[in-house]
Amino acid sequence: MDIYIPKSLMTAEYKNYSAEAKLLFSILLTNSATAASIMQVASLIENIGATKINTYHKEFKKIERECAV
């Protein structure tokens, strides 16, 4: 899979974002049909909030561990 990573993400302006965050954004950018779709994801993440996202991630990791057994 080819992924488009904008060079501007590597500038000092975005230095506080991890390489993983930049890669995930680039995957979204590459695979989205429209810019509006990306903005909806950003809005969804903002509305869900950090607490719920952490809860979802923990649930996923638990399921992942259970399936690996």
All heavy atoms as TSV, in Angstrom:
chain	resi	resn	atom	element	x	y	z
A	1	MET	N	N	0.842	-1.175	0.000
A	1	MET	CA	C	0.000	0.000	0.000
A	1	MET	C	C	0.889	1.240	0.000
A	1	MET	O	O	1.783	1.370	0.821
A	1	MET	CB	C	-0.894	-0.022	1.245
A	1	MET	CG	C	-1.580	1.299	1.498
A	1	MET	SD	S	-2.833	1.350	2.785
A	1	MET	CE	C	-1.987	0.855	4.237
A	2	ASP	N	N	0.649	2.123	-0.933
A	2	ASP	CA	C	1.369	3.389	-0.973
A	2	ASP	C	C	0.687	4.376	-0.039
A	2	ASP	O	O	-0.539	4.451	0.011
A	2	ASP	CB	C	1.368	3.970	-2.389
A	2	ASP	CG	C	2.196	3.122	-3.348
A	2	ASP	OD1	O	3.163	2.498	-2.885
A	2	ASP	OD2	O	1.863	3.087	-4.540
A	3	ILE	N	N	1.500	5.125	0.693
A	3	ILE	CA	C	0.975	6.126	1.619
A	3	ILE	C	C	1.605	7.460	1.288
A	3	ILE	O	O	2.827	7.565	1.149
A	3	ILE	CB	C	1.286	5.752	3.080
A	3	ILE	CG1	C	0.637	4.410	3.427
A	3	ILE	CG2	C	0.808	6.835	4.040
A	3	ILE	CD1	C	1.056	3.858	4.757
A	4	TYR	N	N	0.763	8.470	1.155
A	4	TYR	CA	C	1.233	9.832	0.889
A	4	TYR	C	C	1.476	10.534	2.216
A	4	TYR	O	O	0.557	10.727	3.008
A	4	TYR	CB	C	0.202	10.591	0.061
A	4	TYR	CG	C	0.500	12.067	-0.043
A	4	TYR	CD1	C	1.628	12.507	-0.730
A	4	TYR	CD2	C	-0.315	13.008	0.556
A	4	TYR	CE1	C	1.924	13.863	-0.818
A	4	TYR	CE2	C	-0.035	14.361	0.461
A	4	TYR	CZ	C	1.089	14.776	-0.216
A	4	TYR	OH	O	1.379	16.111	-0.298
A	5	ILE	N	N	2.727	10.884	2.474
A	5	ILE	CA	C	3.092	11.634	3.676
A	5	ILE	C	C	3.537	13.025	3.236
A	5	ILE	O	O	4.596	13.177	2.622
A	5	ILE	CB	C	4.218	10.937	4.460
A	5	ILE	CG1	C	3.777	9.527	4.849
A	5	ILE	CG2	C	4.599	11.763	5.694
A	5	ILE	CD1	C	4.845	8.694	5.514
A	6	PRO	N	N	2.727	14.048	3.531
A	6	PRO	CA	C	3.097	15.407	3.128
A	6	PRO	C	C	4.417	15.837	3.773
A	6	PRO	O	O	4.618	15.637	4.978
A	6	PRO	CB	C	1.943	16.273	3.646
A	6	PRO	CG	C	0.806	15.320	3.829
A	6	PRO	CD	C	1.423	14.008	4.197
A	7	LYS	N	N	5.315	16.378	2.984
A	7	LYS	CA	C	6.608	16.840	3.502
A	7	LYS	C	C	6.435	17.877	4.592
A	7	LYS	O	O	7.250	17.963	5.509
A	7	LYS	CB	C	7.471	17.404	2.372
A	7	LYS	CG	C	7.994	16.345	1.437
A	7	LYS	CD	C	8.867	16.959	0.361
A	7	LYS	CE	C	9.328	15.887	-0.607
A	7	LYS	NZ	N	10.180	16.430	-1.663
A	8	SER	N	N	5.362	18.662	4.515
A	8	SER	CA	C	5.142	19.715	5.506
A	8	SER	C	C	4.967	19.152	6.922
A	8	SER	O	O	5.215	19.855	7.902
A	8	SER	CB	C	3.932	20.568	5.131
A	8	SER	OG	O	2.760	19.769	5.112
A	9	LEU	N	N	4.573	17.881	7.036
A	9	LEU	CA	C	4.438	17.274	8.365
A	9	LEU	C	C	5.784	17.097	9.059
A	9	LEU	O	O	5.845	16.912	10.268
A	9	LEU	CB	C	3.741	15.914	8.273
A	9	LEU	CG	C	2.270	15.908	7.905
A	9	LEU	CD1	C	1.745	14.475	7.887
A	9	LEU	CD2	C	1.446	16.757	8.854
A	10	MET	N	N	6.856	17.168	8.280
A	10	MET	CA	C	8.191	16.983	8.840
A	10	MET	C	C	8.856	18.295	9.256
A	10	MET	O	O	10.000	18.308	9.679
A	10	MET	CB	C	9.086	16.243	7.830
A	10	MET	CG	C	8.539	14.908	7.389
A	10	MET	SD	S	8.130	13.856	8.787
A	10	MET	CE	C	6.946	12.766	8.055
A	11	THR	N	N	8.129	19.386	9.148
A	11	THR	CA	C	8.681	20.690	9.506
A	11	THR	C	C	8.559	20.929	11.009
A	11	THR	O	O	7.857	20.209	11.730
A	11	THR	CB	C	7.960	21.823	8.753
A	11	THR	OG1	O	6.584	21.834	9.144
A	11	THR	CG2	C	8.077	21.643	7.245
A	12	ALA	N	N	9.241	21.955	11.478
A	12	ALA	CA	C	9.241	22.301	12.902
A	12	ALA	C	C	7.839	22.578	13.435
A	12	ALA	O	O	7.556	22.363	14.614
A	12	ALA	CB	C	10.140	23.515	13.132
A	13	GLU	N	N	6.960	23.044	12.572
A	13	GLU	CA	C	5.589	23.357	12.988
A	13	GLU	C	C	4.881	22.142	13.595
A	13	GLU	O	O	4.047	22.268	14.483
A	13	GLU	CB	C	4.793	23.862	11.779
A	13	GLU	CG	C	3.369	24.237	12.082
A	13	GLU	CD	C	2.624	24.769	10.870
A	13	GLU	OE1	O	3.214	24.844	9.764
A	13	GLU	OE2	O	1.440	25.103	11.028
A	14	TYR	N	N	5.229	20.957	13.141
A	14	TYR	CA	C	4.568	19.731	13.597
A	14	TYR	C	C	5.489	18.837	14.424
A	14	TYR	O	O	5.226	17.650	14.596
A	14	TYR	CB	C	4.022	18.959	12.393
A	14	TYR	CG	C	3.040	19.767	11.596
A	14	TYR	CD1	C	3.404	20.335	10.378
A	14	TYR	CD2	C	1.759	20.013	12.075
A	14	TYR	CE1	C	2.512	21.106	9.652
A	14	TYR	CE2	C	0.855	20.790	11.363
A	14	TYR	CZ	C	1.240	21.332	10.152
A	14	TYR	OH	O	0.355	22.099	9.445
A	15	LYS	N	N	6.552	19.399	14.971
A	15	LYS	CA	C	7.549	18.615	15.710
A	15	LYS	C	C	6.985	17.976	16.981
A	15	LYS	O	O	7.527	16.990	17.463
A	15	LYS	CB	C	8.775	19.463	16.047
A	15	LYS	CG	C	8.508	20.532	17.075
A	15	LYS	CD	C	9.750	21.333	17.387
A	15	LYS	CE	C	9.402	22.393	18.436
A	15	LYS	NZ	N	10.522	23.234	18.731
A	16	ASN	N	N	5.915	18.520	17.521
A	16	ASN	CA	C	5.350	17.975	18.757
A	16	ASN	C	C	4.444	16.765	18.522
A	16	ASN	O	O	3.941	16.180	19.475
A	16	ASN	CB	C	4.585	19.057	19.519
A	16	ASN	CG	C	5.513	20.128	20.047
A	16	ASN	OD1	O	6.668	19.864	20.371
A	16	ASN	ND2	N	5.031	21.346	20.114
A	17	TYR	N	N	4.242	16.411	17.262
A	17	TYR	CA	C	3.448	15.235	16.929
A	17	TYR	C	C	4.373	14.058	16.664
A	17	TYR	O	O	5.396	14.191	15.993
A	17	TYR	CB	C	2.567	15.498	15.705
A	17	TYR	CG	C	1.498	16.534	15.969
A	17	TYR	CD1	C	1.716	17.871	15.664
A	17	TYR	CD2	C	0.288	16.175	16.536
A	17	TYR	CE1	C	0.741	18.825	15.911
A	17	TYR	CE2	C	-0.689	17.126	16.789
A	17	TYR	CZ	C	-0.452	18.450	16.473
A	17	TYR	OH	O	-1.418	19.388	16.725
A	18	SER	N	N	4.005	12.905	17.176
A	18	SER	CA	C	4.841	11.715	17.008
A	18	SER	C	C	4.842	11.235	15.560
A	18	SER	O	O	3.936	11.573	14.779
A	18	SER	CB	C	4.328	10.583	17.906
A	18	SER	OG	O	3.071	10.116	17.437
A	19	ALA	N	N	5.839	10.430	15.246
A	19	ALA	CA	C	5.902	9.823	13.916
A	19	ALA	C	C	4.675	8.942	13.685
A	19	ALA	O	O	4.119	8.901	12.580
A	19	ALA	CB	C	7.186	9.007	13.773
A	20	GLU	N	N	4.207	8.272	14.733
A	20	GLU	CA	C	3.019	7.430	14.613
A	20	GLU	C	C	1.790	8.270	14.270
A	20	GLU	O	O	0.986	7.881	13.413
A	20	GLU	CB	C	2.770	6.655	15.903
A	20	GLU	CG	C	1.584	5.727	15.819
A	20	GLU	CD	C	1.321	4.958	17.099
A	20	GLU	OE1	O	1.758	5.387	18.181
A	20	GLU	OE2	O	0.658	3.918	16.992
A	21	ALA	N	N	1.627	9.416	14.922
A	21	ALA	CA	C	0.485	10.295	14.641
A	21	ALA	C	C	0.529	10.782	13.195
A	21	ALA	O	O	-0.502	10.818	12.507
A	21	ALA	CB	C	0.476	11.484	15.595
A	22	LYS	N	N	1.713	11.131	12.731
A	22	LYS	CA	C	1.863	11.586	11.343
A	22	LYS	C	C	1.566	10.465	10.356
A	22	LYS	O	O	0.932	10.682	9.324
A	22	LYS	CB	C	3.267	12.143	11.123
A	22	LYS	CG	C	3.527	13.411	11.912
A	22	LYS	CD	C	4.983	13.834	11.817
A	22	LYS	CE	C	5.276	14.993	12.731
A	22	LYS	NZ	N	6.694	15.372	12.700
A	23	LEU	N	N	2.003	9.263	10.685
A	23	LEU	CA	C	1.737	8.116	9.821
A	23	LEU	C	C	0.250	7.797	9.785
A	23	LEU	O	O	-0.323	7.572	8.710
A	23	LEU	CB	C	2.528	6.895	10.287
A	23	LEU	CG	C	2.314	5.616	9.489
A	23	LEU	CD1	C	2.702	5.804	8.026
A	23	LEU	CD2	C	3.090	4.473	10.102
A	24	LEU	N	N	-0.404	7.797	10.935
A	24	LEU	CA	C	-1.846	7.524	10.977
A	24	LEU	C	C	-2.623	8.573	10.194
A	24	LEU	O	O	-3.558	8.246	9.452
A	24	LEU	CB	C	-2.333	7.460	12.424
A	24	LEU	CG	C	-1.867	6.225	13.205
A	24	LEU	CD1	C	-2.177	6.390	14.685
A	24	LEU	CD2	C	-2.495	4.968	12.652
A	25	PHE	N	N	-2.242	9.827	10.335
A	25	PHE	CA	C	-2.884	10.890	9.560
A	25	PHE	C	C	-2.672	10.656	8.066
A	25	PHE	O	O	-3.598	10.789	7.265
A	25	PHE	CB	C	-2.342	12.262	9.952
A	25	PHE	CG	C	-2.837	13.354	9.045
A	25	PHE	CD1	C	-4.133	13.842	9.159
A	25	PHE	CD2	C	-2.025	13.861	8.044
A	25	PHE	CE1	C	-4.605	14.828	8.295
A	25	PHE	CE2	C	-2.485	14.842	7.178
A	25	PHE	CZ	C	-3.774	15.332	7.307
A	26	SER	N	N	-1.473	10.274	7.693
A	26	SER	CA	C	-1.157	10.040	6.286
A	26	SER	C	C	-1.942	8.869	5.715
A	26	SER	O	O	-2.371	8.911	4.564
A	26	SER	CB	C	0.350	9.820	6.119
A	26	SER	OG	O	1.044	10.989	6.486
A	27	ILE	N	N	-2.143	7.834	6.521
A	27	ILE	CA	C	-2.958	6.697	6.084
A	27	ILE	C	C	-4.386	7.162	5.841
A	27	ILE	O	O	-5.004	6.817	4.828
A	27	ILE	CB	C	-2.904	5.550	7.112
A	27	ILE	CG1	C	-1.502	4.925	7.123
A	27	ILE	CG2	C	-3.979	4.497	6.825
A	27	ILE	CD1	C	-1.255	3.969	8.276
A	28	LEU	N	N	-4.904	7.960	6.755
A	28	LEU	CA	C	-6.252	8.510	6.595
A	28	LEU	C	C	-6.334	9.379	5.344
A	28	LEU	O	O	-7.260	9.259	4.544
A	28	LEU	CB	C	-6.617	9.322	7.839
A	28	LEU	CG	C	-7.994	9.943	7.884
A	28	LEU	CD1	C	-9.068	8.872	7.875
A	28	LEU	CD2	C	-8.128	10.805	9.118
A	29	LEU	N	N	-5.352	10.244	5.158
A	29	LEU	CA	C	-5.303	11.128	4.003
A	29	LEU	C	C	-5.275	10.335	2.695
A	29	LEU	O	O	-5.985	10.645	1.738
A	29	LEU	CB	C	-4.068	12.033	4.107
A	29	LEU	CG	C	-3.856	13.059	3.015
A	29	LEU	CD1	C	-4.955	14.107	3.039
A	29	LEU	CD2	C	-2.499	13.740	3.206
A	30	THR	N	N	-4.476	9.299	2.670
A	30	THR	CA	C	-4.315	8.481	1.473
A	30	THR	C	C	-5.577	7.699	1.125
A	30	THR	O	O	-5.898	7.515	-0.050
A	30	THR	CB	C	-3.134	7.501	1.665
A	30	THR	OG1	O	-1.951	8.256	1.948
A	30	THR	CG2	C	-2.901	6.652	0.428
A	31	ASN	N	N	-6.298	7.256	2.137
A	31	ASN	CA	C	-7.425	6.350	1.904
A	31	ASN	C	C	-8.802	6.998	1.959
A	31	ASN	O	O	-9.803	6.315	1.779
A	31	ASN	CB	C	-7.359	5.194	2.905
A	31	ASN	CG	C	-6.186	4.293	2.611
A	31	ASN	OD1	O	-6.159	3.626	1.599
A	31	ASN	ND2	N	-5.194	4.319	3.482
A	32	SER	N	N	-8.869	8.283	2.197
A	32	SER	CA	C	-10.161	8.970	2.262
A	32	SER	C	C	-10.595	9.431	0.885
A	32	SER	O	O	-9.786	9.915	0.096
A	32	SER	CB	C	-10.072	10.173	3.195
A	32	SER	OG	O	-9.802	9.740	4.504
A	33	ALA	N	N	-11.882	9.299	0.628
A	33	ALA	CA	C	-12.421	9.726	-0.660
A	33	ALA	C	C	-12.484	11.239	-0.768
A	33	ALA	O	O	-12.316	11.794	-1.846
A	33	ALA	CB	C	-13.808	9.122	-0.870
A	34	THR	N	N	-12.742	11.901	0.351
A	34	THR	CA	C	-12.878	13.361	0.333
A	34	THR	C	C	-12.228	13.975	1.571
A	34	THR	O	O	-12.053	13.297	2.594
A	34	THR	CB	C	-14.364	13.787	0.334
A	34	THR	OG1	O	-14.964	13.381	1.575
A	34	THR	CG2	C	-15.128	13.183	-0.838
A	35	ALA	N	N	-11.917	15.251	1.468
A	35	ALA	CA	C	-11.397	15.983	2.629
A	35	ALA	C	C	-12.463	16.067	3.716
A	35	ALA	O	O	-12.145	16.058	4.910
A	35	ALA	CB	C	-10.940	17.375	2.210
A	36	ALA	N	N	-13.730	16.120	3.298
A	36	ALA	CA	C	-14.824	16.167	4.269
A	36	ALA	C	C	-14.830	14.922	5.158
A	36	ALA	O	O	-15.121	15.011	6.355
A	36	ALA	CB	C	-16.161	16.315	3.553
A	37	SER	N	N	-14.488	13.785	4.602
A	37	SER	CA	C	-14.408	12.553	5.385
A	37	SER	C	C	-13.354	12.669	6.475
A	37	SER	O	O	-13.569	12.244	7.610
A	37	SER	CB	C	-14.082	11.355	4.492
A	37	SER	OG	O	-15.088	11.143	3.548
A	38	ILE	N	N	-12.226	13.235	6.132
A	38	ILE	CA	C	-11.149	13.427	7.107
A	38	ILE	C	C	-11.603	14.376	8.208
A	38	ILE	O	O	-11.356	14.131	9.397
A	38	ILE	CB	C	-9.875	13.955	6.422
A	38	ILE	CG1	C	-9.354	12.925	5.410
A	38	ILE	CG2	C	-8.793	14.283	7.453
A	38	ILE	CD1	C	-8.274	13.437	4.500
A	39	MET	N	N	-12.287	15.438	7.830
A	39	MET	CA	C	-12.770	16.400	8.823
A	39	MET	C	C	-13.807	15.759	9.736
A	39	MET	O	O	-13.853	16.061	10.939
A	39	MET	CB	C	-13.335	17.641	8.137
A	39	MET	CG	C	-12.301	18.412	7.318
A	39	MET	SD	S	-10.786	18.802	8.232
A	39	MET	CE	C	-11.432	19.857	9.508
A	40	GLN	N	N	-14.614	14.848	9.206
A	40	GLN	CA	C	-15.585	14.143	10.043
A	40	GLN	C	C	-14.885	13.247	11.059
A	40	GLN	O	O	-15.324	13.134	12.205
A	40	GLN	CB	C	-16.547	13.333	9.183
A	40	GLN	CG	C	-17.556	14.190	8.458
A	40	GLN	CD	C	-18.503	13.363	7.610
A	40	GLN	OE1	O	-18.357	12.149	7.465
A	40	GLN	NE2	N	-19.491	14.025	7.029
A	41	VAL	N	N	-13.802	12.610	10.655
A	41	VAL	CA	C	-13.028	11.786	11.585
A	41	VAL	C	C	-12.441	12.664	12.687
A	41	VAL	O	O	-12.492	12.312	13.872
A	41	VAL	CB	C	-11.917	10.998	10.855
A	41	VAL	CG1	C	-10.977	10.331	11.846
A	41	VAL	CG2	C	-12.524	9.964	9.923
A	42	ALA	N	N	-11.902	13.822	12.305
A	42	ALA	CA	C	-11.345	14.746	13.301
A	42	ALA	C	C	-12.425	15.179	14.291
A	42	ALA	O	O	-12.197	15.208	15.506
A	42	ALA	CB	C	-10.736	15.958	12.608
A	43	SER	N	N	-13.601	15.476	13.792
A	43	SER	CA	C	-14.721	15.878	14.642
A	43	SER	C	C	-15.150	14.729	15.549
A	43	SER	O	O	-15.420	14.928	16.743
A	43	SER	CB	C	-15.894	16.340	13.771
A	43	SER	OG	O	-16.995	16.673	14.561
A	44	LEU	N	N	-15.209	13.531	15.010
A	44	LEU	CA	C	-15.575	12.353	15.790
A	44	LEU	C	C	-14.592	12.140	16.935
A	44	LEU	O	O	-14.991	11.917	18.081
A	44	LEU	CB	C	-15.625	11.122	14.891
A	44	LEU	CG	C	-15.931	9.787	15.565
A	44	LEU	CD1	C	-17.327	9.798	16.174
A	44	LEU	CD2	C	-15.798	8.655	14.546
A	45	ILE	N	N	-13.301	12.220	16.646
A	45	ILE	CA	C	-12.272	12.049	17.675
A	45	ILE	C	C	-12.429	13.106	18.757
A	45	ILE	O	O	-12.368	12.804	19.955
A	45	ILE	CB	C	-10.862	12.086	17.053
A	45	ILE	CG1	C	-10.631	10.822	16.211
A	45	ILE	CG2	C	-9.787	12.222	18.134
A	45	ILE	CD1	C	-9.393	10.851	15.350
A	46	GLU	N	N	-12.653	14.329	18.357
A	46	GLU	CA	C	-12.837	15.414	19.323
A	46	GLU	C	C	-14.069	15.168	20.192
A	46	GLU	O	O	-14.034	15.360	21.405
A	46	GLU	CB	C	-12.964	16.750	18.600
A	46	GLU	CG	C	-13.039	17.931	19.543
A	46	GLU	CD	C	-13.062	19.252	18.809
A	46	GLU	OE1	O	-12.605	19.318	17.650
A	46	GLU	OE2	O	-13.551	20.222	19.396
A	47	ASN	N	N	-15.166	14.736	19.578
A	47	ASN	CA	C	-16.399	14.496	20.321
A	47	ASN	C	C	-16.311	13.289	21.245
A	47	ASN	O	O	-16.903	13.285	22.323
A	47	ASN	CB	C	-17.592	14.342	19.372
A	47	ASN	CG	C	-18.014	15.656	18.773
A	47	ASN	OD1	O	-17.860	16.706	19.379
A	47	ASN	ND2	N	-18.545	15.616	17.567
A	48	ILE	N	N	-15.625	12.255	20.823
A	48	ILE	CA	C	-15.473	11.064	21.656
A	48	ILE	C	C	-14.657	11.403	22.903
A	48	ILE	O	O	-15.007	10.998	24.003
A	48	ILE	CB	C	-14.820	9.909	20.867
A	48	ILE	CG1	C	-15.792	9.375	19.826
A	48	ILE	CG2	C	-14.382	8.782	21.801
A	48	ILE	CD1	C	-15.190	8.359	18.879
A	49	GLY	N	N	-13.573	12.120	22.723
A	49	GLY	CA	C	-12.754	12.535	23.848
A	49	GLY	C	C	-11.728	11.490	24.257
A	49	GLY	O	O	-11.863	10.298	23.953
A	50	ALA	N	N	-10.722	11.953	24.970
A	50	ALA	CA	C	-9.591	11.114	25.364
A	50	ALA	C	C	-9.998	9.956	26.261
A	50	ALA	O	O	-9.501	8.836	26.104
A	50	ALA	CB	C	-8.521	11.963	26.043
A	51	THR	N	N	-10.906	10.194	27.188
A	51	THR	CA	C	-11.301	9.137	28.125
A	51	THR	C	C	-11.925	7.962	27.404
A	51	THR	O	O	-11.545	6.807	27.618
A	51	THR	CB	C	-12.280	9.688	29.180
A	51	THR	OG1	O	-11.657	10.782	29.854
A	51	THR	CG2	C	-12.670	8.631	30.186
A	52	LYS	N	N	-12.877	8.247	26.517
A	52	LYS	CA	C	-13.532	7.173	25.766
A	52	LYS	C	C	-12.565	6.483	24.822
A	52	LYS	O	O	-12.606	5.259	24.659
A	52	LYS	CB	C	-14.703	7.734	24.967
A	52	LYS	CG	C	-16.006	7.695	25.692
A	52	LYS	CD	C	-16.726	6.418	25.301
A	52	LYS	CE	C	-18.221	6.630	25.413
A	52	LYS	NZ	N	-18.849	5.731	26.349
A	53	ILE	N	N	-11.700	7.250	24.186
A	53	ILE	CA	C	-10.721	6.651	23.272
A	53	ILE	C	C	-9.818	5.701	24.033
A	53	ILE	O	O	-9.537	4.589	23.565
A	53	ILE	CB	C	-9.921	7.741	22.526
A	53	ILE	CG1	C	-10.842	8.468	21.537
A	53	ILE	CG2	C	-8.707	7.137	21.813
A	53	ILE	CD1	C	-10.228	9.686	20.895
A	54	ASN	N	N	-9.362	6.102	25.219
A	54	ASN	CA	C	-8.540	5.211	26.051
A	54	ASN	C	C	-9.311	3.950	26.416
A	54	ASN	O	O	-8.756	2.849	26.398
A	54	ASN	CB	C	-8.059	5.931	27.309
A	54	ASN	CG	C	-6.937	6.893	27.022
A	54	ASN	OD1	O	-6.130	6.671	26.126
A	54	ASN	ND2	N	-6.882	7.972	27.770
A	55	THR	N	N	-10.591	4.094	26.749
A	55	THR	CA	C	-11.434	2.942	27.073
A	55	THR	C	C	-11.550	2.009	25.879
A	55	THR	O	O	-11.384	0.788	26.013
A	55	THR	CB	C	-12.833	3.399	27.518
A	55	THR	OG1	O	-12.692	4.226	28.678
A	55	THR	CG2	C	-13.734	2.224	27.838
A	56	TYR	N	N	-11.829	2.561	24.694
A	56	TYR	CA	C	-11.924	1.743	23.476
A	56	TYR	C	C	-10.612	1.015	23.190
A	56	TYR	O	O	-10.611	-0.154	22.816
A	56	TYR	CB	C	-12.293	2.602	22.264
A	56	TYR	CG	C	-13.682	3.184	22.280
A	56	TYR	CD1	C	-13.952	4.356	21.606
A	56	TYR	CD2	C	-14.737	2.568	22.946
A	56	TYR	CE1	C	-15.240	4.911	21.587
A	56	TYR	CE2	C	-16.008	3.108	22.942
A	56	TYR	CZ	C	-16.256	4.278	22.258
A	56	TYR	OH	O	-17.512	4.815	22.245
A	57	HIS	N	N	-9.505	1.704	23.375
A	57	HIS	CA	C	-8.198	1.101	23.100
A	57	HIS	C	C	-7.922	-0.046	24.071
A	57	HIS	O	O	-7.423	-1.103	23.675
A	57	HIS	CB	C	-7.101	2.168	23.164
A	57	HIS	CG	C	-5.803	1.685	22.626
A	57	HIS	ND1	N	-4.768	1.323	23.427
A	57	HIS	CD2	C	-5.379	1.486	21.348
A	57	HIS	CE1	C	-3.752	0.918	22.683
A	57	HIS	NE2	N	-4.105	1.007	21.416
A	58	LYS	N	N	-8.251	0.137	25.345
A	58	LYS	CA	C	-8.066	-0.929	26.336
A	58	LYS	C	C	-8.941	-2.131	26.005
A	58	LYS	O	O	-8.499	-3.276	26.140
A	58	LYS	CB	C	-8.383	-0.406	27.741
A	58	LYS	CG	C	-7.322	0.508	28.294
A	58	LYS	CD	C	-7.722	1.063	29.652
A	58	LYS	CE	C	-6.714	2.098	30.114
A	58	LYS	NZ	N	-7.141	2.762	31.368
A	59	GLU	N	N	-10.188	-1.879	25.592
A	59	GLU	CA	C	-11.086	-2.964	25.202
A	59	GLU	C	C	-10.509	-3.744	24.022
A	59	GLU	O	O	-10.532	-4.974	24.002
A	59	GLU	CB	C	-12.467	-2.421	24.835
A	59	GLU	CG	C	-13.261	-1.901	26.013
A	59	GLU	CD	C	-14.543	-1.183	25.597
A	59	GLU	OE1	O	-14.843	-1.082	24.377
A	59	GLU	OE2	O	-15.244	-0.693	26.501
A	60	PHE	N	N	-9.993	-3.011	23.040
A	60	PHE	CA	C	-9.391	-3.650	21.870
A	60	PHE	C	C	-8.201	-4.510	22.273
A	60	PHE	O	O	-8.066	-5.658	21.841
A	60	PHE	CB	C	-8.958	-2.604	20.842
A	60	PHE	CG	C	-8.030	-3.161	19.794
A	60	PHE	CD1	C	-8.499	-4.017	18.821
A	60	PHE	CD2	C	-6.681	-2.847	19.812
A	60	PHE	CE1	C	-7.644	-4.547	17.869
A	60	PHE	CE2	C	-5.820	-3.374	18.864
A	60	PHE	CZ	C	-6.297	-4.235	17.893
A	61	LYS	N	N	-7.321	-3.968	23.115
A	61	LYS	CA	C	-6.130	-4.717	23.539
A	61	LYS	C	C	-6.523	-5.979	24.306
A	61	LYS	O	O	-5.885	-7.023	24.165
A	61	LYS	CB	C	-5.207	-3.834	24.393
A	61	LYS	CG	C	-4.496	-2.778	23.582
A	61	LYS	CD	C	-3.606	-3.417	22.548
A	61	LYS	CE	C	-2.781	-2.433	21.800
A	61	LYS	NZ	N	-1.955	-3.052	20.764
A	62	LYS	N	N	-7.583	-5.897	25.121
A	62	LYS	CA	C	-8.062	-7.067	25.860
A	62	LYS	C	C	-8.546	-8.135	24.889
A	62	LYS	O	O	-8.202	-9.311	25.017
A	62	LYS	CB	C	-9.184	-6.658	26.807
A	62	LYS	CG	C	-9.725	-7.792	27.610
A	62	LYS	CD	C	-10.860	-7.367	28.528
A	62	LYS	CE	C	-11.425	-8.584	29.245
A	62	LYS	NZ	N	-12.663	-8.293	29.931
A	63	ILE	N	N	-9.340	-7.743	23.905
A	63	ILE	CA	C	-9.837	-8.692	22.896
A	63	ILE	C	C	-8.677	-9.283	22.113
A	63	ILE	O	O	-8.639	-10.495	21.844
A	63	ILE	CB	C	-10.845	-7.998	21.961
A	63	ILE	CG1	C	-12.115	-7.664	22.729
A	63	ILE	CG2	C	-11.160	-8.872	20.748
A	63	ILE	CD1	C	-13.062	-6.719	21.997
A	64	GLU	N	N	-7.711	-8.457	21.761
A	64	GLU	CA	C	-6.530	-8.921	21.027
A	64	GLU	C	C	-5.781	-9.984	21.827
A	64	GLU	O	O	-5.379	-11.001	21.276
A	64	GLU	CB	C	-5.633	-7.715	20.717
A	64	GLU	CG	C	-4.473	-8.027	19.811
A	64	GLU	CD	C	-3.640	-6.782	19.509
A	64	GLU	OE1	O	-3.281	-6.048	20.463
A	64	GLU	OE2	O	-3.347	-6.565	18.326
A	65	ARG	N	N	-5.610	-9.750	23.118
A	65	ARG	CA	C	-4.910	-10.726	23.966
A	65	ARG	C	C	-5.712	-12.031	24.058
A	65	ARG	O	O	-5.139	-13.125	24.007
A	65	ARG	CB	C	-4.696	-10.164	25.374
A	65	ARG	CG	C	-3.564	-9.196	25.503
A	65	ARG	CD	C	-3.232	-8.880	26.947
A	65	ARG	NE	N	-4.372	-8.399	27.719
A	65	ARG	CZ	C	-4.769	-7.137	27.782
A	65	ARG	NH1	N	-4.117	-6.208	27.123
A	65	ARG	NH2	N	-5.816	-6.785	28.516
A	66	GLU	N	N	-7.019	-11.923	24.196
A	66	GLU	CA	C	-7.875	-13.112	24.298
A	66	GLU	C	C	-7.831	-13.931	23.010
A	66	GLU	O	O	-7.858	-15.154	23.065
A	66	GLU	CB	C	-9.308	-12.716	24.623
A	66	GLU	CG	C	-9.474	-12.171	26.022
A	66	GLU	CD	C	-10.838	-11.553	26.272
A	66	GLU	OE1	O	-11.664	-11.459	25.326
A	66	GLU	OE2	O	-11.084	-11.127	27.424
A	67	CYS	N	N	-7.756	-13.284	21.871
A	67	CYS	CA	C	-7.729	-13.987	20.593
A	67	CYS	C	C	-6.370	-14.630	20.322
A	67	CYS	O	O	-6.285	-15.574	19.552
A	67	CYS	CB	C	-8.087	-13.029	19.456
A	67	CYS	SG	S	-9.812	-12.537	19.494
A	68	ALA	N	N	-5.335	-14.117	20.951
A	68	ALA	CA	C	-3.977	-14.639	20.725
A	68	ALA	C	C	-3.743	-15.943	21.477
A	68	ALA	O	O	-2.823	-16.678	21.162
A	68	ALA	CB	C	-2.950	-13.592	21.161
A	69	VAL	N	N	-4.588	-16.233	22.435
A	69	VAL	CA	C	-4.415	-17.442	23.259
A	69	VAL	C	C	-4.883	-18.660	22.530
A	69	VAL	O	O	-5.630	-18.753	21.690
A	69	VAL	CB	C	-5.176	-17.295	24.600
A	69	VAL	CG1	C	-5.112	-18.571	25.393
A	69	VAL	CG2	C	-4.593	-16.143	25.377
